[in-house]
Amino acid sequence: MGSFQGHILPGTVFLIIGIWWAGKFSLWHTTRRNKSFGSTRLASRTLQRRLEIIENCFFLFCSVTGMICEQYVANGPMLHLYDFAEKHWEQLHIWQHTTMYLFFFLAAVVSLILHTTKALPVALDKLMLGIAFFVEGFLFLYHLHGRTMLDVHVHQLLLYAIFGESLVFFLEVFHRDNIILDLLCCTLTLLQGSWFWEIGFVLYPSNGTVWDMKDHNTMMFITMCFSWHLAFAILVVGVVYGTVSCVVRSRLKRTPPMEMGLLKPRERDAESEDEIL
């Protein structure tokens, strides 16, 4: 993460996940409000399970790739934590980044087990994601010692999104399938992703622009930019939710009202067993 690319890559991943979650949660909520044959086909239990498996495989791929890149790319520590010859720790900042990816890896593994077996409690996936985001924020909080004022400030602003998302996931353990919490989670994920991009451009400018790292006006502008990023995230989530709702309602209008009655008995039984959560 100590480079422009190191901020852009996780930022892009969080943007993709935020948009994906916004579409997924919008689809589940809209179909639950329209319990009919058409909505059952759009969001069946089987389809939902498959999407969860695909999502967590993507999480696994990203977290494993992140850990490998941190350890082995650009003179990383290569899994060496302590140099006994020189008597010093090996690049602890990279080890902190690796630890962040490790907890997202654990969350993905737990979620995969949850959605492929019945061996775990239902809300454990939300709990693990809450812990993963908490660890990310916790490590960032003690990752800023000795940095310039602006560097510390942009990362402290990021902590609002990270700890906020962790809190939302902990609330979802007890209030599962709450669309307000789901959309808030999507908003904070998009905010985190776009702000990683902003940090990359501020700390590692590619156009030769040099930011004054100690100017108070610069910090005020960056704080205002964070608010703009929040507004952007809210707008994107709202557009995705509205689009998905319109598509689902349009699909339901085209579904003949007598279609369920015309199904063969076996097909009706299959649909009843495969109804939405």
Secondary structure, 3 states (H helix, E strand, C coil): CCCHHHHHHHHHHHHHHHHHHHHHHHHHHHHHHCCCHHHHHHCCHHHHHHHHHHHHHHHHHHHHHHHHHHHHCCCCCCCCCEECCCCEECCHHHHHHHHHHHHHHHHHHHHHHHHHCCCCCCCHHHHHHHHHHHHHHHHHHCCCCCCCHHHHHHHHHHHHHHHHHHHHHHHHHHCCCCHHHHHHHHHHHHHHHHHHHHHHHHHCCCCCCCCCCCCHHHHHHHHHHHHHHHHHHHHHHHHHHHHHHHHHHHHHHHCCCCHHHHCCHHHHHHHHHCCCC
